[in-house]
């Protein structure tokens, strides 16, 4: 009799443990969008405070064309060791403006040092994806823990990651201002009541 009770208790704990491990009982989907950031760098020669030569400007233009710059990309100029050349930064800003881009104030950290007499133009590009989607790792058998199916939310999150214009918005969000939202302050038109 004691062996039968022990066997029943062990079987009950084993079955309870199998269902609870790794199950998502929250309202959030298991597979969330992941944002990856990549930095691409091009070192160019600087003409000692007078900006960039036409040859270097052509190199940057061809590089921008090859990168197919678009919304969400960020451009920065790094001089290394605190040295800054306003003419070079302005020349890069003028080239970036042809693509509708602005140059960031601070450059991201890149591998290697910027050699003296050169500037590093950095393009930062972010992409969003949802790994492990679709997720059919479990069948639709009985679910006694009120857990979400592993594929729950895959379609919505994958579409969001594919359609978001700037993947960085999934990480940081964006402040609501009158210029980029329907809410906010509006100028009242008309008389008073």
Secondary structure by P-SEA (a helix, b strand, c coil): caaaaaaaaaaaaaaaaaaaccccccccccccbbbbbbbbbbbbbbcccccccaaaaaaaaaaaaaacccccbbbbbbbccccccaaaaaaaaaaaaaacbbbbcccccccccccccbbbbbbbbbbbbbccccccccccccccccccccccaaaaaaaaaacccccccccbbbbbccccccccbbbbccccc
